[in-house]
Amino acid sequence: MKEMDVVCGAIQIDDKFLIARRSKGADPGFWEFPGGKVEQNESREEALIRELKEELDVDVEVKSILMNQKIL
C-alpha cells in the first residue's frame, strides 16, 4: 500500500465545527473534515490552506496542529 501524507481542517466557529459532505469519489455522501493530500515540496500548513481554498473557496490561517500521526 502506498503511503501518503494528508491533512484535514477542524474549522471551529463559536461552538460548532465545519464538516463537508463528499459528493464524488470514494464514499460519496459521507461526512468528513475538509482537506486532502500534501503535494511534494509543500508543508502541511501550505497543503491545508490550498486544499480549503480549492474545496470550499475559503481563506484560512492555521493556528495549531491537533495531531501528527502516521496511520498505516
Phi, psi and omega in degrees: 000134181285135178270138177218155180260126180231159179227156171215155183251128172261094185266116183254130174234111188057241181255019182240153177243143179275127171233157183240149178261128181292131181259337181206180181078210180291136175057051178300142180092343178284158179260146181204160167286135183292148179165201181174199185282145173274124179281162178300140180063030180233136177284164177298319179297316178298319180297316180296316178300314180296312182298318180292327176292315180293315186280319189239357183054046176239147175260129183232162172240126179280117182266327180199160175261123182277322182207139177228094188220139176270125180242128181256000000 
